[in-house]
């Protein structure tokens, strides 16, 4: 039996620490083909990895190719699990990473220590990084600048479904706090959002936004991924 006691943002010192860009590990030894190609200079951008259909299995690849990567702790929850030996308590963190210019990742991690939970979530978010196509799909604007999305997209996770609607320049992000942080990290500056379901569930709302943004490049050519 699991008992989850909601997410909280009462860890300001942890959030401040987590916003620092990850430093490249100088002692990194690649364990995959893609990692070796990155270290040898055969691959110099994430776009090349997605074009060739490779999967990112090492977080160090993202550290090398996206030097300006930022990360935000979306929330930290407390999870209890009943075992034969008694209750086991752990922290659960949900983290978003992005470069504010067309790349985004979401990840979660559990650990007995808050810091360890955040580290696990950051690693998972880097492995889940995806390109986001941007543009101006608002009939009120049509400026052809990559400040919003080129068309409407929908995403769903659990009971939460969300629709992201392109907005004109200067509108800003009309959404909840969690969706606003994720959209900003992806480089989206103007958009409306419309959601339904249990939107207070952090995990569901975060992954529904991520799923929606990931759908922006499923129908476009690789050269458009960077916006």
C-alpha positions as CSV (number, residue, x, y, z in Angstrom):
1,X,0.0,0.0,0.0
2,X,1.3,3.4,-0.9
3,X,0.4,6.7,0.7
4,X,1.4,9.9,-1.2
5,X,1.4,13.1,0.7
6,X,1.2,15.8,-2.1
7,X,4.0,17.9,-3.5
8,X,5.3,21.0,-1.9
9,X,7.6,23.9,-2.8
10,X,8.9,24.5,0.7
11,X,12.5,23.8,-0.2
12,X,13.8,27.2,-1.5
13,X,17.4,26.4,-0.8
14,X,17.2,23.2,-2.8
15,X,15.4,24.9,-5.7
16,X,18.1,27.6,-5.8
17,X,20.9,25.0,-5.9
18,X,19.1,23.0,-8.6
19,X,18.8,25.9,-11.0
20,X,22.6,25.9,-11.6
21,X,23.6,24.5,-15.0
22,X,25.1,21.1,-14.9
23,X,28.9,21.0,-15.3
24,X,30.5,18.8,-17.8
25,X,32.1,15.7,-16.3
26,X,35.7,15.9,-17.4
27,X,36.3,12.3,-16.5
28,X,33.3,11.0,-18.5
29,X,33.9,7.6,-20.2
30,X,31.2,7.0,-22.8
31,X,29.5,3.6,-22.6
32,X,27.3,3.9,-25.7
33,X,28.0,4.4,-29.4
34,X,26.3,7.8,-29.4
35,X,28.5,8.8,-26.4
36,X,31.7,7.9,-28.2
37,X,30.6,9.7,-31.3
38,X,29.9,12.9,-29.2
39,X,33.3,12.6,-27.5
40,X,35.1,12.1,-30.8
41,X,33.4,15.1,-32.4
42,X,31.4,13.1,-34.9
43,X,28.2,14.5,-33.5
44,X,28.1,18.2,-32.5
45,X,24.4,18.8,-31.8
46,X,21.4,17.1,-30.4
47,X,19.6,17.7,-33.7
48,X,22.0,15.2,-35.4
49,X,21.1,12.6,-32.8
50,X,17.4,13.0,-33.4
51,X,17.8,13.1,-37.2
52,X,19.6,9.8,-37.2
53,X,17.1,8.2,-34.9
54,X,19.5,7.5,-32.0
55,X,18.4,7.4,-28.3
56,X,20.2,9.4,-25.6
57,X,21.2,6.9,-22.9
58,X,23.8,9.0,-21.1
59,X,23.0,12.3,-19.5
60,X,26.6,13.5,-20.1
61,X,25.7,13.7,-23.8
62,X,23.2,16.5,-23.0
63,X,25.7,18.2,-20.8
64,X,28.2,18.4,-23.6
65,X,25.9,19.4,-26.4
66,X,23.7,21.9,-24.5
67,X,26.0,24.1,-22.5
68,X,23.3,26.6,-21.4
69,X,20.9,24.0,-20.0
70,X,18.8,25.1,-17.1
71,X,16.8,23.1,-14.6
72,X,13.8,23.8,-12.3
73,X,12.5,21.7,-9.4
74,X,8.7,21.6,-10.1
75,X,7.9,20.0,-6.8
76,X,9.0,17.6,-4.0
77,X,6.7,15.0,-2.5
78,X,6.8,12.6,0.4
79,X,6.1,8.9,-0.3
80,X,5.5,6.1,2.2
81,X,5.5,2.5,1.4
82,X,4.3,-0.3,3.7
83,X,6.7,-3.3,3.8
84,X,7.1,-6.3,6.0
85,X,9.8,-4.5,8.0
86,X,7.5,-1.4,8.5
87,X,7.0,1.8,6.7
88,X,9.7,3.0,4.2
89,X,9.7,6.8,3.5
90,X,11.2,8.5,0.6
91,X,11.2,11.8,-1.2
92,X,10.0,12.1,-4.8
93,X,11.1,15.0,-7.0
94,X,9.9,16.2,-10.4
95,X,12.4,18.3,-12.4
96,X,12.2,20.0,-15.8
97,X,15.3,20.9,-17.9
98,X,15.5,23.0,-21.0
99,X,17.6,25.6,-22.8
100,X,14.9,28.2,-23.4
101,X,15.5,27.6,-27.1
102,X,13.6,24.5,-28.3
103,X,14.7,21.6,-26.1
104,X,12.9,20.3,-23.0
105,X,13.0,17.3,-20.7
106,X,11.0,16.1,-17.7
107,X,12.1,13.5,-15.1
108,X,11.2,12.2,-11.7
109,X,13.3,10.5,-9.0
110,X,12.9,8.9,-5.6
111,X,15.4,8.7,-2.8
112,X,15.7,8.9,1.0
113,X,17.5,12.2,0.7
114,X,16.0,15.3,-1.1
115,X,19.3,16.0,-2.9
116,X,19.6,12.5,-4.2
117,X,16.0,12.5,-5.4
118,X,16.6,15.7,-7.3
119,X,19.8,14.3,-8.9
120,X,17.9,11.2,-10.1
121,X,15.2,13.4,-11.5
122,X,17.7,15.6,-13.4
123,X,19.3,12.6,-14.9
124,X,16.0,11.2,-16.0
125,X,15.0,14.6,-17.5
126,X,18.1,14.7,-19.5
127,X,17.5,11.3,-20.9
128,X,13.9,12.4,-21.8
129,X,15.0,15.6,-23.6
130,X,13.1,16.3,-26.8
131,X,13.1,19.0,-29.4
132,X,10.1,21.4,-29.4
133,X,9.1,23.2,-32.6
134,X,8.2,26.8,-32.2
135,X,6.5,29.3,-34.5
136,X,3.6,31.7,-34.7
137,X,0.4,29.9,-35.2
138,X,-1.9,32.6,-33.9
139,X,-4.3,34.2,-36.3
140,X,-4.0,37.5,-34.4
141,X,-0.3,37.8,-35.0
142,X,1.2,35.8,-38.0
143,X,4.7,37.4,-37.4
144,X,6.6,34.2,-38.3
145,X,8.8,34.6,-35.3
146,X,9.4,31.6,-32.9
147,X,7.7,33.0,-29.9
148,X,4.8,30.6,-29.6
149,X,3.8,27.2,-31.2
150,X,2.9,26.8,-34.9
151,X,-0.3,25.0,-34.2
152,X,-2.5,23.6,-31.4
153,X,-1.2,20.5,-29.6
154,X,-2.7,18.3,-27.0
155,X,-1.2,16.1,-24.3
156,X,-2.5,13.6,-21.7
157,X,-1.2,11.9,-18.6
158,X,-3.4,10.1,-16.1
159,X,-6.6,12.0,-15.7
160,X,-5.1,15.3,-16.9
161,X,-5.4,16.5,-20.5
162,X,-4.1,19.8,-21.7
163,X,-4.3,21.8,-24.9
164,X,-1.7,24.4,-25.8
165,X,-3.0,27.2,-28.1
166,X,-0.7,29.6,-30.0
167,X,-0.9,33.2,-28.8
168,X,0.0,36.6,-30.3
169,X,3.2,38.4,-29.3
170,X,3.0,40.1,-26.0
171,X,0.3,37.8,-24.6
172,X,2.6,35.9,-22.2
173,X,1.9,32.5,-20.9
174,X,-1.7,32.1,-19.8
175,X,-1.5,28.9,-17.7
176,X,-0.9,27.5,-14.3
177,X,2.4,27.9,-12.6
178,X,3.8,24.4,-13.4
179,X,2.8,24.6,-17.1
180,X,4.3,28.1,-17.2
181,X,7.7,27.0,-16.0
182,X,7.8,24.1,-18.5
183,X,6.8,26.3,-21.4
184,X,9.4,28.9,-20.5
185,X,12.1,26.3,-20.4
186,X,11.1,25.1,-23.8
187,X,11.4,28.6,-25.2
188,X,7.6,29.3,-25.6
189,X,6.9,32.9,-24.7
190,X,3.2,33.4,-25.7
191,X,0.4,30.7,-25.4
192,X,-2.9,29.9,-23.9
193,X,-3.5,26.6,-22.2
194,X,-6.8,24.7,-21.5
195,X,-6.7,21.8,-19.2
196,X,-9.1,19.4,-17.4
197,X,-8.8,16.6,-14.9
198,X,-7.0,16.5,-11.6
199,X,-4.6,19.4,-12.4
200,X,-3.4,19.6,-8.8
201,X,-1.5,16.4,-9.4
202,X,2.0,17.6,-10.3
203,X,3.2,14.5,-12.0
204,X,0.2,14.4,-14.3
205,X,0.2,18.0,-15.3
206,X,3.9,18.1,-15.9
207,X,4.0,15.1,-18.1
208,X,0.8,16.1,-20.0
209,X,2.5,19.4,-21.0
210,X,5.7,17.5,-21.9
211,X,3.7,15.1,-24.1
212,X,1.9,18.0,-25.9
213,X,5.2,19.8,-26.6
214,X,6.8,16.6,-27.8
215,X,4.1,16.2,-30.4
216,X,5.1,19.5,-32.1
217,X,7.9,17.8,-34.1
218,X,6.2,14.6,-35.0
219,X,4.8,16.1,-38.3
220,X,7.7,18.3,-39.3
221,X,11.1,17.9,-40.9
222,X,14.3,17.8,-38.9
223,X,15.5,21.2,-40.1
224,X,12.4,22.8,-38.4
225,X,13.1,21.3,-35.0
226,X,15.2,24.2,-33.7
227,X,12.3,26.6,-34.4
